[in-house]
């Protein structure tokens, strides 16, 4: 079993930055692909970004390309999401997820493509 805990969320003004962290325990995630999703009030959970086990491949949803960067530190069993130029529409609960398979694929953009989930961290962007 893998336990995931997100941190780093908070309240920020539009144009600001936040760095989310996802710390894993119970098992090393160095061979896992990892993803970030978000869910705004009244909306479905949506894909944000994913990274392969080595960090060599990344995927982003179009709305965050050029603003968000996903990265990982396998030695620390941690994944990050650097969020810059934040917009009010980025407001959501952000979730970290782990896929026991190492490489990215079509499933990496789907909720069902992941085996483990964190509890989420709230990000609120004020205008």
Secondary structure, DSSP 8 states (H G I E B T S, - for coil): --EEEEE--EEEETT--EEEEEEEESS--TTSEEEEEEE-TTS--EEEEEE-TTSS-EEE-GGGTTTEEEEEEGGGTEEEEEE-S--GGG-EEEEEEEESSSS--GGGGSGGG-SEE---EEEEEE-
